[in-house]
Amino acid sequence: MRTLIATRNVGPFAVATFALEEDLHPKDCFDYDEDDLLDLMDKINRGDLQWFLAEVVAQLDGIELGHAYLGGCCYGTFEEFLTDGYHEDLIEEALDEARKTLDRLAEIAHTLAA
């Protein structure tokens, strides 16, 4: 499951943020005692907390050029994640990768044209 939670334009890039199903168990990401872990799992199972893997994708003209991921995200809502500094870091990481991909493609195009 891939749920779109935000879109934004950054210069020429379209940036999309998604929530994906997280395969990791919270016990593998956080140091909780047994009672706190059971409470956390209960809240996740009831839908009071969202447990997900965040993916940010940078596109140019509909072509995905950069990705960034963060697992073990646990928030009351997906939107809460958007106000966290991690989201901005992921956007920058995806944009950096997109720019590097464009540079590499330009090098390839130059080599092919020669």
Contact map, one row per residue, 1 for C-alpha under 8 A:
111000000000000000011000000000000000000000000000000000000000000000000000000000000000000000000000000000000000000000
111100000000000001111000000000000000000000000000000000000000000000000000000000000000000000000000000000000000000000
111110000000000001110000000000000000000000000000000000000000000000000000000000000000000000000000000000000000000000
011111100000000111100000000000000000000000000000000000000000000000000000000000000000000000000000000000000000000000
001111100000000111100000000000000000000000000000000000000000000000000000000001100000000000000000000000000000000000
000111110000000111000000000000000000000000000000000000000000000000000000000000000100000000000000000000000000000000
000111111000011110000000000000000000000000000000000000000000000000000000000000000000000000000000000000000000000000
000001111100011100000000000000000000000000000000000000000000000000000000000000000000000000000000000000000000000000
000000111111111000000000000000000000000000000000000000000000000000000000000000000000000000000000000000000000000000
000000011111111000000000000000000000000000000000000000000000000000000000000000000000000000000000000000000000000000
000000001111100000000000000000000000000000000000000000000000000000000000000000000000000000000000000000000000000000
000000001111110000000000000000000000000000000000000000000001000000000000000000000000000000000000000000000000000000
000000001111111000000000000000000000000000000000000000000111100000000000000000000000000000000010000000000000000000
000000111101111100000000000000000000000000000000000000000111000000000000000000000000000000000000000000000000000000
000000111100111110000000000000000000000000000000000000011110000000000000000000000000000000100000000000000000000000
000111110000011111000000000000000000000000000000000000011100000000000000000000000000000000000000000000000000000000
000111100000001111100000000000000000000000000000000001111000000000000000000000000000000000000000000000000000000000
011111000000000111110000000000000000000000000000000001110000000000000000000000000000000000000000000000000000000000
011110000000000011111000000000000000000000000000000111100000000000000000000001000000000000000000000000000000000000
111000000000000001111100000000000000000000000000000111100000000000000000000000000000000000000000000000000000000000
110000000000000000111110000000000000000000000000001110000000000000000000000000000000000000000000000000000000000000
000000000000000000011111100000000000000000000000001110000000000000000011000000000000000000000000000000000000000000
000000000000000000001111100000000000000000000000000000000000000000000000000000000000000000000000000000000000000000
000000000000000000000111110110000000000000000000000000000000000000000011000000000000000000000000000000000000000000
000000000000000000000111111110000000000000000000000000000000000000000000000000000000000000000000000000000000000000
000000000000000000000001111111000000100010000000000000000000000000000001000000000000000000000000000000000000000000
000000000000000000000000111111110000100000000000000000000000000000000000000000000000000000000000000000000000000000
000000000000000000000001111111100000000000000000000000000000000000000000000000000000000000000000000000000000000000
000000000000000000000001111111100000000000000000000000000000000000000001000000000000000000000000000000000000000000
000000000000000000000000011111110000000000000000000000000000000000000000000000000000000000000000000000000000000000
000000000000000000000000001111111000000000000000000000000000000000000000000000000000000000000000000000000000000000
000000000000000000000000001001111111100000000000000000000000000000000000000000000000000000000000000000000000000000
000000000000000000000000000000111111100000000000000000000000000000000000000000000000000000000000000000000000000000
000000000000000000000000000000011111110000000000000000000000000000000000000000000000000000000000000000000000000000
000000000000000000000000000000011111111000000000000000000000000000000000000000000000000000000000000000000000000000
000000000000000000000000000000011111111100000000000000000000000000000000000000000000000000000000000000000000000000
000000000000000000000000011000011111111110000000000000000000000000000000000000000000000000000000000000000000000000
000000000000000000000000000000000111111111000000000000000000000000000000000000000000000000000000000000000000000000
000000000000000000000000000000000011111111100000000000000000000000000000000000000000000000000000000000000000000000
000000000000000000000000000000000001111111110000000000000000000000000000000000000000000000000000000000000000000000
000000000000000000000000010000000000111111111000000000000000000000000000000000000000000000000000000000000000000000
000000000000000000000000000000000000011111111100000000000000000000000000000000000000000000000000000000000000000000
000000000000000000000000000000000000001111111111100000000000000000000000000000000000000000000000000000000000000000
000000000000000000000000000000000000000111111111111000000000000000000000000000000000000000000000000000000000000000
000000000000000000000000000000000000000011111111100000000000000000000000000000000000000000000000000000000000000000
000000000000000000000000000000000000000001111111100000000000000000000000000000000000000000000000000000000000000000
000000000000000000000000000000000000000000111111110000000000000000000000000000000000000000000000000000000000000000
000000000000000000000000000000000000000000111111110000000000000000000000000100000000000000000000000000000000000000
000000000000000000000000000000000000000000111111111000000000000000000000011110000000000000000000000000000000000000
000000000000000000000000000000000000000000010011111100000000000000000000111111000000000000000000000000000000000000
000000000000000000001100000000000000000000010000111110000000000000000001111000000000000000000000000000000000000000
000000000000000000111100000000000000000000000000011111000000000000000011110000000000000000000000000000000000000000
000000000000000000111100000000000000000000000000001111100000000000001111100000000000000000000000000000000000000000
000000000000000011110000000000000000000000000000000111110000000000001110100000000000000000000000000000000000000000
000000000000000011110000000000000000000000000000000011111000000000111100000000000000000001000000000000000000000000
000000000000001111000000000000000000000000000000000001111100000000111000000000000000000001100100000000000000000000
000000000000001110000000000000000000000000000000000000111110000111110000000000000000000000100100000000000000000000
000000000000111100000000000000000000000000000000000000011111000111100000000000000000000000100110010000000000000000
000000000000111000000000000000000000000000000000000000001111111111000000000000000000000000000000010000000000000000
000000000001110000000000000000000000000000000000000000000111111110000000000000000000000000000000000000000000000000
000000000000100000000000000000000000000000000000000000000011111000000000000000000000000000000000000000000000000000
000000000000000000000000000000000000000000000000000000000011111100000000000000000000000000000000000000000000000000
000000000000000000000000000000000000000000000000000000000011111110000000000000000000000000000000000000000000000000
000000000000000000000000000000000000000000000000000000001111011111100000000000000000000000000000010000000000000000
000000000000000000000000000000000000000000000000000000001111001111100000000000000000000000000000111011000000000000
000000000000000000000000000000000000000000000000000000001110000111110000000000000000000000001111111010000000000000
000000000000000000000000000000000000000000000000000000111100000111111000000000000000000000001110110000000000000000
000000000000000000000000000000000000000000000000000000111000000001111100000000000000000001101100000000000000000000
000000000000000000000000000000000000000000000000000011110000000000111110000000000000000001000000000000000000000000
000000000000000000000000000000000000000000000000000011100000000000011111100000000000000001000000000000000000000000
000000000000000000000101000000000000000000000000000111000000000000001111100000000000000000000000000000000000000000
000000000000000000000101010010000000000000000000001110000000000000000111110000000000000000000000000000000000000000
000000000000000000000000000000000000000000000000011111000000000000000111111000001000000000000000000000000000000000
000000000000000000000000000000000000000000000000111100000000000000000001111100000000000000000000000000000000000000
000000000000000000000000000000000000000000000000111000000000000000000000111111011000000000000000000000000000000000
000000000000000000000000000000000000000000000001110000000000000000000000011111010000000000000000000000000000000000
000000000000000000000000000000000000000000000000110000000000000000000000001111111000000000000000000000000000000000
000010000000000000100000000000000000000000000000010000000000000000000000001111111100000000000000000000000000000000
000010000000000000000000000000000000000000000000000000000000000000000000000011111110000000000000000000000000000000
000000000000000000000000000000000000000000000000000000000000000000000000001111111111000000000000000000000000000000
000000000000000000000000000000000000000000000000000000000000000000000000101011111111011000000000000000000000000000
000001000000000000000000000000000000000000000000000000000000000000000000000001111111101100000000000000000000000000
000000000000000000000000000000000000000000000000000000000000000000000000000000111111101000000000000000000000000000
000000000000000000000000000000000000000000000000000000000000000000000000000000011111111100000000000000000000000000
000000000000000000000000000000000000000000000000000000000000000000000000000000000111111110000000000000000000000000
000000000000000000000000000000000000000000000000000000000000000000000000000000001001111111000000000000000000000000
000000000000000000000000000000000000000000000000000000000000000000000000000000001111111111100000000000000000000000
000000000000000000000000000000000000000000000000000000000000000000000000000000000101111111110000000000000000000000
000000000000000000000000000000000000000000000000000000000000000000000000000000000000111111111000000000000000000000
000000000000000000000000000000000000000000000000000000110000000000011100000000000000011111111100000000000000000000
000000000000001000000000000000000000000000000000000000011100000000010000000000000000001111111110000000000000000000
000000000000000000000000000000000000000000000000000000000000000000000000000000000000000111111111000000000000000000
000000000000000000000000000000000000000000000000000000000000000001110000000000000000000011111111100000000000000000
000000000000000000000000000000000000000000000000000000011100000001110000000000000000000001111111110000000000000000
000000000000100000000000000000000000000000000000000000000100000001100000000000000000000000111111111000000000000000
000000000000000000000000000000000000000000000000000000000000000001000000000000000000000000011111111100000000000000
000000000000000000000000000000000000000000000000000000000000000011100000000000000000000000001111111110000000000000
000000000000000000000000000000000000000000000000000000000110000111100000000000000000000000000111111111000000000000
000000000000000000000000000000000000000000000000000000000000000011000000000000000000000000000011111111100000000000
000000000000000000000000000000000000000000000000000000000000000000000000000000000000000000000001111111110000000000
000000000000000000000000000000000000000000000000000000000000000011000000000000000000000000000000111111111000000000
000000000000000000000000000000000000000000000000000000000000000010000000000000000000000000000000011111111100000000
000000000000000000000000000000000000000000000000000000000000000000000000000000000000000000000000001111111110000000
000000000000000000000000000000000000000000000000000000000000000000000000000000000000000000000000000111111111000000
000000000000000000000000000000000000000000000000000000000000000000000000000000000000000000000000000011111111100000
000000000000000000000000000000000000000000000000000000000000000000000000000000000000000000000000000001111111110000
000000000000000000000000000000000000000000000000000000000000000000000000000000000000000000000000000000111111111000
000000000000000000000000000000000000000000000000000000000000000000000000000000000000000000000000000000011111111100
000000000000000000000000000000000000000000000000000000000000000000000000000000000000000000000000000000001111111110
000000000000000000000000000000000000000000000000000000000000000000000000000000000000000000000000000000000111111111
000000000000000000000000000000000000000000000000000000000000000000000000000000000000000000000000000000000011111111
000000000000000000000000000000000000000000000000000000000000000000000000000000000000000000000000000000000001111111
000000000000000000000000000000000000000000000000000000000000000000000000000000000000000000000000000000000000111111
000000000000000000000000000000000000000000000000000000000000000000000000000000000000000000000000000000000000011111
